[in-house]
Amino acid sequence: MTRQKLLDLYFMEARAKVIDLAAFMDRIERAPGEEDFRMRAFRDALKELERGNADRAKRVLLSLSDPTDKPIPAATTKAASGAWPEK
């Protein structure tokens, strides 16, 4: 598929996602309190988008992932946090 066809098919969807991310960041910045590790990881992931290259999705995923390979003895929360707190 050509770039033009890809843009024709997916640009509006990607545009909506970027606007949604901007709205999310606006809400976070207007809210009282301190940001935690998730927002720092989110901002780091956004930086990966600007670097270019064809493996952006992989680099974004890895920037949000736990790089360790040793299992933890027990989960400390009921749900995943979506970012690695020790980065």
N, C-alpha and C positions, 0 to 999 in steps of 0.2 A: 504494500500500500504506500502511496506517496505521502509526503509530509502534508501536502494540501488536503488530501482526503482525510488524514488523521486529524488535522485541525478542524476540518468541517464536521467530523464526527464527535470529537471529544473536547473541543475548546470550551464550550458553554458549561459542560460538567466540571472541568478543571477550574474555570472562572468562579463558579459557585463555591467550590471547595476553598479557594483562596480567600474569598470574601468571608466564608464561615470561619476560617482560621483567624482572620483579622478581627472579626467580632469577638471570638473567644479571647484573644489577647487583650482587646479593649476592656472586656469584662474583668479579666484578671487584674489588669493595671488599675482599674477604678476601685476595686474592692479593697477594704482595709486588711491589714495583716501583712505578713511576710510570705514571699514565695518559698516553696520547698524544692527539693531535688528534682521533682517532676518538671517544673517549669524551666529549670536550668537545662535539663536534658532536652526538653522541647526546643529551646532556643539553639542548643548545639545541633540538633537534628536539622533545623531550618538552615543553619550555616552549610550543612552538607549539600543542600539543594543548589547553592550558589557556586559550588566548586566545579560544576560541569562533569563531564565524562558520562559514560553510558551506565555505570553501575550505581546511580544515585539511590535507587530503592534499597539495594543491599547495604549501602553505607548508612542510610537513615535508620534502617532496622538495627544494624549493629550498634549504632550510637545510642540506641534506646535499650539495648539488651544487656543482660548479665553476662560478662565475658568468662566467668569461672566455669569449670567443668566438674567441680566436686559438689555432690548433692548436700543440701543442708539437712540436719537431723529431723527438723520439724518445721512446718510452716508457721510463721508468726502472725499472719493475717488471714482473713477469709477469702480475700481476692487479690489478684495481681495488681501491682501499682502502675504498670506500663512503662516503667523506667527503672534503671538500676541506681539505687540510692548511694552507692559507694563510689560512683564515678568521680 
